[in-house]
Amino acid sequence: MSGIEFKNGCIVYYGNPAGYLKEDKATVDKMFQSKEFEEWLADRNLEALWKDGVFERLSKGEQLTENSEGRVPLKNVRIWQLKPDSDFELRFRSYDEIQNIYGEPCIKNYEAVYDGELDTNDLEAIYSKFNMDHPVGFKGHSLSISDVVELYDDSGSAFHYVDRMGFKDIEFSNHEQEHGITMSM
C-alpha cells in the first residue's frame, strides 16, 4: 500500500499535502522529491514539476493555481540577485541611477536564488517574506534594493526591480548593459 494518494484535489504524501495536478502535470514541493514519489508519478504518466513553497501554500488552505470564483490565481515567484562577480557599482542603486548610468538592468548580471510558490502575489508581502521569514529553498541574502522579483505563470512573466521605495516594473532581458565608459582607438 502506497503512502501517496489523491485526496480533495491534492496529492497527499504520507498525510501531507505535497502537490496538485494541472492537466498532465503534477506540481510537487521539492522537499518530497524521492525515488518513490517520482515512480508513483511516472506510473500515472504525470510530468513532475518540483517547486519550493507548494507544501506551505497547500497547508494554509490555498488550492490550485486555477482561478476560483473571485480569487486571483497565484503566480510563481522567482527572486533574482546580482551575481557575486557582477560589477559592484550595480549594487544597492535605485532604478533611476541604474537606468541613467547603465541602461535597463540586464539579466546576465543576475542569478535566480529562489524559484517557487508563495501564498501571495503582493510585492510588499513578498518583500517582507524574504526579509523576515526566508522560505525553504531560498539561497540568497535578504531582499534589498537592486534585486528583482519575477511573478510568472503559463501566460508570461512580470519583473519588478526593488527600488529605494517600493518597486519599479522593468523589462528584464539579455541585452548588453552599457557601462557609461566608451573606449576608442
Residue pairs with C-beta under 8 A, 6 or more apart in sequence:
2 36
2 40
3 13
3 14
3 15
4 11
4 12
4 13
4 14
4 18
4 36
4 37
4 40
5 11
5 12
6 12
6 21
9 20
9 21
9 63
9 64
10 17
10 18
10 19
10 20
10 58
11 17
11 18
11 19
11 20
11 21
11 26
11 28
12 18
13 19
13 32
13 37
16 32
16 55
16 59
17 55
17 58
17 59
18 28
18 29
18 32
18 37
18 54
18 55
18 58
19 26
19 27
19 28
19 29
19 32
19 54
19 58
20 26
20 27
20 54
20 58
20 63
20 64
20 65
21 27
21 46
21 64
22 64
22 65
22 66
24 45
24 46
24 47
25 46
25 47
25 48
25 49
26 41
26 46
26 47
26 48
26 49
27 49
27 51
27 54
27 65
27 117
28 37
28 41
28 48
28 49
28 50
28 51
28 54
29 50
29 51
29 52
29 53
29 54
29 55
29 56
30 50
30 51
30 52
30 116
30 136
30 137
31 52
31 55
31 136
32 55
33 50
37 48
38 48
41 47
41 48
51 76
51 115
51 116
51 117
52 114
52 115
52 116
52 117
52 135
52 136
52 137
52 138
53 77
53 116
53 117
53 118
53 119
53 135
53 136
53 137
54 116
54 117
56 117
56 118
56 119
56 135
56 136
57 74
57 117
57 118
57 119
60 119
62 74
62 119
65 73
65 74
65 75
65 117
65 153
66 73
67 73
72 121
73 153
74 117
74 118
74 119
74 120
74 121
75 121
75 151
75 152
75 153
76 115
76 116
76 117
76 151
76 152
76 153
77 114
77 115
77 116
77 117
77 118
77 126
77 149
77 150
77 151
78 112
78 114
78 115
78 149
78 150
78 152
78 157
79 112
79 113
79 114
79 115
79 130
79 138
79 140
79 143
79 147
79 148
79 149
79 150
80 107
80 110
80 111
80 112
80 113
80 147
80 148
80 149
80 150
80 172
81 110
81 111
81 113
81 140
81 141
81 147
81 148
82 90
82 91
82 109
82 110
82 111
82 146
82 147
83 109
83 110
83 111
86 109
86 110
87 109
87 179
89 101
90 98
90 102
90 105
90 109
90 146
91 146
92 144
92 145
92 146
93 101
93 145
93 146
94 145
94 163
94 164
95 105
95 161
95 163
95 168
95 170
98 105
98 146
98 161
101 180
102 177
102 178
102 179
102 180
103 175
103 177
103 178
104 170
104 171
104 172
104 173
104 175
104 177
105 146
105 148
105 161
105 170
105 172
105 177
106 172
106 173
106 174
106 175
106 176
106 177
107 172
107 173
107 174
108 174
108 176
108 177
109 177
110 148
113 138
113 139
113 140
114 130
114 135
114 137
114 138
114 139
114 140
115 137
116 135
116 137
118 126
118 129
118 135
120 126
120 129
121 151
123 149
123 160
123 166
123 167
126 143
126 149
127 143
127 149
127 162
129 135
130 138
130 140
130 142
130 143
131 142
131 143
134 142
140 147
143 149
143 162
144 162
145 162
145 163
145 164
146 161
146 162
147 161
147 162
148 159
148 160
148 161
148 162
148 170
148 172
149 159
149 160
149 162
149 167
150 157
150 158
150 159
150 160
150 172
151 157
151 158
151 160
152 158
157 172
158 169
159 169
159 170
159 171
159 172
160 167
160 168
160 169
160 170
161 167
161 168
161 169
161 170
